[in-house]
């Protein structure tokens, strides 16, 4: 599903500050002025996926729901290319040595995400699925 019910454009700007870590100067980048719409210098579509519902719920029930932006190769100037509300997706980006910036999720996006989960239902709890008899193991043969 790629309709407007599961996709929203988000705009934002990037800001940097110089930091010293163990004697080395480095730039720390952060997302500022994040808002729904396409008015900012950077605009990315936040696309929701049914397969990520459990991750969205986990994010929303945390102390401070966050959005994550893939911003190019680690160690290079940030060039945002994707945004997600799934910490699982963000972790995969980090595993791929991508730079990931995070920012507080605006309340309007939290409400939209809650409505998406209400409309499509919560993801099934993977730990409680009932297994079929004999599934996942070799069946015994009667002699």
N, C-alpha and C positions, 0 to 999 in steps of 0.2 A: 504494500500500500504506500503510495507516494503522494497522496492528496494533501490538501491543506490541513486535514485533521491530524496528520502525523509529521508535518514539516513546517518549520517556522524560520524565517531569516532573523539572524541576530547580528547587530552591528557593535563594533567596539574599536578602541584605539589601543595602541601599545605604548608603554612608558618604560623608561629604564632609569636605573640609578647605579652609580659606581659603588662597588663594595671591595673591601680588602679581606681576603681570606688567607690566613697563614702567610701574610706578607705579599701576596699576589693581588693585583688589581683585576677585578672582573666586573662585568655588567650583569645586573640582575634585571630581568624583564618581567613585566606584569601587565595584565589586562586591565584597562580602565574604561569607564563609561559604557559598560555592556548594557544593551537595551534591545528589546524586540524591534524589528524593523530593519531598514536598509539605509540608514542615514549616516553611518560612520565611515571612517577610512577603510576599515576591514569589515566585510560582510560574509558570513558563512551560514549555510542552512543547517539548522539542527533537525536531523531526521531521526524519528523514533522507529524502533523495530520491535516487533512482537517477541523476538528471541531474547531481547534484553530487558524484558519486564521485571524480572527478579532483581537485576542490577539497579534499575530505576527505583524500585521500592526501597532497596537497601540505601541508596543515596538519599532519598526523601526522608527516611526515618532517622538519619544521622543528625547530629547537632547542628551542622551547617551544610545544607545541600550545596553541591559544587557542580560546575561545568568544567570540562577539560578541552583544551585546544591543542591539537597537534601543530607544532610550529617549526617543522623542518628538522634537519640533522642536529643532534646534540653538539653543542660547542660552536654553532654558527649563528649568524644573525637570524632572528626569528622570522619565519615566513608562514603565517597561519594557512593551513590547508583543510582542516576539518575540525568539527566540534562535536562533543558527545556529552550525554548525561550519565554514561555508564563507566564506572570505575574499572570494570573488566576490560573494556575497550582501551581505556587510557593506559592500563597496565601493559596491554599487548603492544601499544605504541612505544612505551618505555623499554620493553624487552627488545624492540627493534631499533634501539638506540636513537629514538626520536626525542626531540625536545617537547615536553608537555607543560603547558601553562595552565593554571587552574584559577578559578574565580568563583565568588559566591553566586549562586543561582538566583536570579531575580524572582521576586514573589510571583509575578505574572507567569513566569515559566514553570514555577512549582505548581501553580493552579492548573495550568494547561496539561502538565505531566500527570497530575492526579486525575484529571478528566479523561485522559488517554487510558490510564490504568482502569478507571471505572468502566469505560466503554468496552474495553477489550478483555477485562478480567485480569486477575492476578496470575502470574506464571505459576504452573504447578510446582509444588515443593519436590525437587528432584530426589530428596532423601526418603520420601514416603511413598513412592510409586510401588504398587504391589507387583511383584514379579510373577510371571506365569510359572506354573509347575514345570520344573526341568529347564527353564530358560537359563542360559549362560553356563551350563555344564553338560558334559557328555551324558547322554541317556544310557541308563543301565540296560544291558541286554539280558533277557531271560534265557537260561540254557535249555 
